[in-house]
Each structure stands twice: as structure tokens, then as C-alpha cells.
Amino acid sequence: MITTPKTKAPTEGRVLLQNISWGTYERLLNEMGDHRNIRLHYDRGLLEIMTPLLEHEQPNRLLSQVAYVVAEELNVEILSAGSTTLNRPDLEKGSEPDSSFYIKNESLIRGKRTIDLKTDPPPDLVIEVDVTSSSIDREGIYAAMGVPEIWRCDRGVLKFLQLRSGNYVETEHSLAFPLLPVTEVAKFLDQSQTVGETTLVRNFRAWVKEQIKAEN
């Protein structure tokens, strides 16, 4: 248990601690290990500890399915880095995304057991889902790391964000998969409230096939 003189009141599934050193953050990561159901985000003394809820995990898994289906149908190699801890000690920033993928840089990471952002590129795509308000600027963390694209679902609202000149801007199409409009993926998420996941993914795959066929 870490005690700190300054804390903010927790929201559902989250707690924010202030005045936490980088060394303490690293010790927490080491002591907790990889097999845990909480995620840590760190930004220059601020540490957010989050426990994902079911309403958080469902859109995360569905968006991951979207990435896999499109990559498979386009015959593009994709490597899932999941919630792998992404750290930049020189910037005192660290994060564990809901999901992350190497696509353009897949071949540079294939076969590696760990990712070192001093020498390795960041993931090409990060997925972040929020069902409660986050107290830490995760977009700022990913921008500092150079993550090119974020799919962000904020309390049911989906946005595709691309890194431009150090900041994220909202775009209509995915950077990793240009044929993919945010409107279609948002529709896919909305349908999950009334359609089973197997049927939903099958219908989405059929849509992707139609788009590829139309472009050829």
C-alpha cells in the first residue's frame, strides 16, 4: 500500500495518486507482475490505477476484432501487443493501453519478448476505452512516445485520432487501415447492444470484403 499526502477522490474503477516517484512506479510494476487485472498510467509524478469493468472491456475487445478482421482481409501482418507496458524513463511517462498493435512496424517487433522504446518503435495503433473520466492525460503520454494513431471510445463516442505535429487530431479514416471510416466502426459498436458478437463480426467481415472488392 502506497501512502501519499495528496490524493484525488476515486471515480469508479480508478484512483489517482500524486507525488509518486518514477522509482516507486517501476517497483509497483515489478512487484505486481504481468498477470493482473489492473492497469497503470504514469505521467511525471501522477499515477493512475485503473480496474477495467465489463462495460469497458467489451468495446475494447470488439475494436480489437475490427483491427484483426481488416488486417486479415487485407492480408496485412499484425502483431498484438495487448496491454504491454510502454515506458519512457527519460520522459517519466508510462502507460498500459487497453490494446495495442504493430502493423507498419510489425516486422521490427516480431519475435521479441520485450519492447524497449529507447530502440523500438511505439505501437502503430493504440485502443483506449473510457467509461469514467480519466484523471491523467493519456493522449499526452502517447503523443510523447510517438504513437501514430489512437482509437478512442469515450463513454460510447468513438474517435479516430492521428498524431500530427505532436498533437492528436480527429480524422474520418484510420491511418493504419485507410479504407476504414470511423462512422462504420461506430455503427459496429452500436450494433453490439442488440446483435450477438459472432453475427456482428461475421457481418463486419462481409462489409470489409465488399469494400476491398469495390476498390479492386
N, C-alpha and C positions, 0 to 999 in steps of 0.2 A: 504494500500500500504506500502510495506517494502522498505526502502532505505538502501543501504549498500555501502561502499566505493569501494568495489571490485565486479565487475560482469563480466561474460563472455558473449560474443555476443550470442544471442539465435539462435538455429537452429530451423527448422520447428517444431512447436508444443512443444518446450522445452525452458526453461530458467534456468540458474544455478546461484544461489546466494551464496556468500561466507560470512564467519564470522557471520553466523546465530546461535544464541544460542539454546540449547535444549528447553529452556522455550518458546522462540518465536515459534519454530516448534510446540510445543504442543498447544500453543494458536491458531495458524493457524488451526490446526486440529479441535479444539473445535469450533472455530468461523465459519469454513466452513461447519461443519456437515458432515453427511454421504451421503446426496443426492446431488452429484456434479459430473461433468464430467471432473475432473482433478485428477491427482494422484501425490502424494508427496513421494519423496525418500530423506532420510536424512542420512548423514554419517559424524559425528564429525565436524560440522560447515558448511558442504556443503549441500545445499538444492536444489534439482532439482524439478521443477514444470512442469508437462507434460500434454498436452491435446491430448488424443488419436484421431487419424484420422480414416477414414473408412478403408483405406488400412492396418491399424494397427489392427482394431477390427475384421475384417473378419477372418484372420488366428487364432486369439485368440479364437473366437467362434468355429471354426472348430476343433481346438485342444481340446477344452473342450468337444465337441461332441465325439471325439475319446475316451477320458477318460470315459465318460458316457457309450458309447456303449460297450467297453471292460468290464467295471465293471458289466454291466447288463448281458452280455452273460456269464461271469464267475461266476455270482451270488455272487459278492463281494459287500459289502456295501461301499458306497462312500458318503462323505459329502462335498458339495461345500462351500468353504469359500470365493469365489469370490475375490474381491479386498480388503478384510478386512485388516485394518491397522495392521501391525506387528511391534511391538516396543520392543526394549531392552534399557531402560533408562540407565542401568548400563554400556552399551557399547556405548551409544549415537549413536544408529543406528535404523533406521526405514524405512519401505518400504510398498508400496501398490502394490502387484503383479497384473498383468493383470488377472490372475485366480489362484486359489489355491484350493487344495483338501486334505482332510483327508481320508486315505484309511486304512492303517495298524492301525492307531490310531483313527479311526472313532468313536469307542465306547467310547473313553475318552472325546470326544468333543460333542457328540450327546446331544441335549437338552440345551446346554449352550448358553447364549445370548452374551457373550463377551469372548475373548481369552486373557489370561494373560500369556505371555511367561516366566514369573518367575516360574509358576507352571504347565502350559500346554505345551504339546509338540508343535513344529512348524508343519506346514502342511507337509504331506508326499510328495507332488508334487506341484511345482510352475510352472506356464507358464509365460514366458516373451517374448514379441514380440517387435522388434525394426525395425523401417523403417527409422529412422535417428540415427545418432551417439549419444549415451548417454554419458554424462559428469561425471557420477558418477559410482562407482564400485558396481553395484547391486549384482553381484556374491559374492563379498566380504561381503556384508551385509548378504546375505542368508547363507553363509558359517559360519559366526559368530553366527548366530541364530541356526545353525544345521539342516537346510532344507536338507533332503537326496537327493532330485532329482529336477532338473530343465529341462523343455523342452523349449529350447530357439530357436526362429526363428529370425535370424538376417538378415534383408534385403533379405528375401526369402530363406536363408540357415538354415535348421533345424538341431539342435544338441540335443542329449540326454546327460545330464551331471549328474554324480553321485558324491556325496561328499565322498572323501577318504582322510583320514589323514589331514583334514582341508582344502582341495582344491578340486575343481571340475575337473573331468577328463571325457573326451568324451567316450561314450560307444555305442555299436551297438544295445543293447536291453534296454528296460525300466526296472528300478528297481522295480517299483510298479506293472508292468504287464510284466513279463519276456517273454511271448510269442510274445511281440510286438517289431518288429525291426524298427529302425529309418528310414530305407530305404522305408518301406511300408507306414509309416505315411508321409514321404516327398512326395511320389507319390500321396497320398491322397490330400495333399495341392496343388500340381501342377495341378491336375485334376480339381480343383475348378475354374480354369481360363476358362474352356470350358464346364463343366458339372454343372447342377443345384444342389443346396445343398441337396434337398430331394433325388434325384437319387444318389448323391455321398454318403450320409450317408447310404442309403439302400445297395449300393454295398459294402461299407466298412463292414457293419454288416454281409453280406453274407461271406465276406473273413474271418472275425473273427470266424464265425461258422465253416467254413472249417478247420481252424487251430485247434480249440478245438476238432473237430471230429477226425482229424488226430492224435492228441495226446492221444486219448482215445482208 
